[in-house]
């Protein structure tokens, strides 16, 4: 048991990596940040460096807070209905908490990849934007795997509830 600790560690590591990568890339960007190129390789869509920074940080914080709060509520047993559904110490409760933290970690990994992509657009001599095609296929695959894991956890929970109702 205590699988949720692995999820928490993964989430924490992705937070640290995002902050490091985001600040490094922010420092390397020019005053105008492109996020889309036209057919000739010129900037098609761009924003200011500060707008990019604040938008990225706000999106990161909002996503992390919105998605970690439910995990914390289950973990701390702060609502009575959550105590009934996910009692502390049960294997499926640990799985659910681990899933929630690791899902936020997957979102953070996606944000890291998008940050690297913006960096590659703005610094074509270091990394070409075409080198990210693998990662853009990786993100949906990770989401499908994690959503599949969520359905597996929920199916196991429904089976557990059905078994307890038959007794």
Secondary structure in CASP SS format (residue, H / E / C, confidence):
PFRMAT SS
TARGET T0000
AUTHOR 0000-0000-0000
METHOD secondary structure of the structure
MODEL  1
X C 1.00
X C 1.00
X C 1.00
X H 1.00
X H 1.00
X H 1.00
X H 1.00
X H 1.00
X H 1.00
X H 1.00
X H 1.00
X H 1.00
X H 1.00
X H 1.00
X H 1.00
X H 1.00
X H 1.00
X H 1.00
X H 1.00
X H 1.00
X H 1.00
X H 1.00
X H 1.00
X H 1.00
X H 1.00
X H 1.00
X H 1.00
X H 1.00
X C 1.00
X C 1.00
X C 1.00
X E 1.00
X E 1.00
X E 1.00
X E 1.00
X E 1.00
X E 1.00
X C 1.00
X C 1.00
X C 1.00
X C 1.00
X C 1.00
X E 1.00
X E 1.00
X E 1.00
X E 1.00
X E 1.00
X E 1.00
X H 1.00
X H 1.00
X H 1.00
X H 1.00
X H 1.00
X H 1.00
X H 1.00
X H 1.00
X H 1.00
X H 1.00
X H 1.00
X H 1.00
X H 1.00
X H 1.00
X H 1.00
X H 1.00
X H 1.00
X H 1.00
X H 1.00
X H 1.00
X H 1.00
X H 1.00
X H 1.00
X H 1.00
X H 1.00
X H 1.00
X H 1.00
X H 1.00
X C 1.00
X C 1.00
X C 1.00
X H 1.00
X H 1.00
X H 1.00
X H 1.00
X H 1.00
X H 1.00
X C 1.00
X C 1.00
X C 1.00
X C 1.00
X C 1.00
X H 1.00
X H 1.00
X H 1.00
X H 1.00
X H 1.00
X H 1.00
X H 1.00
X H 1.00
X H 1.00
X H 1.00
X H 1.00
X H 1.00
X H 1.00
X H 1.00
X H 1.00
X H 1.00
X H 1.00
X H 1.00
X H 1.00
X H 1.00
X H 1.00
X H 1.00
X H 1.00
X H 1.00
X H 1.00
X H 1.00
X H 1.00
X H 1.00
X H 1.00
X H 1.00
X H 1.00
X H 1.00
X C 1.00
X C 1.00
X C 1.00
X C 1.00
X C 1.00
X C 1.00
X H 1.00
X H 1.00
X H 1.00
X H 1.00
X H 1.00
X H 1.00
X H 1.00
X H 1.00
X H 1.00
X H 1.00
X H 1.00
X H 1.00
X H 1.00
X H 1.00
X H 1.00
X H 1.00
X H 1.00
X H 1.00
X H 1.00
X H 1.00
X H 1.00
X H 1.00
X H 1.00
X H 1.00
X H 1.00
X H 1.00
X H 1.00
X H 1.00
X H 1.00
X H 1.00
X H 1.00
X H 1.00
X H 1.00
X H 1.00
X H 1.00
X H 1.00
X H 1.00
X H 1.00
X C 1.00
END
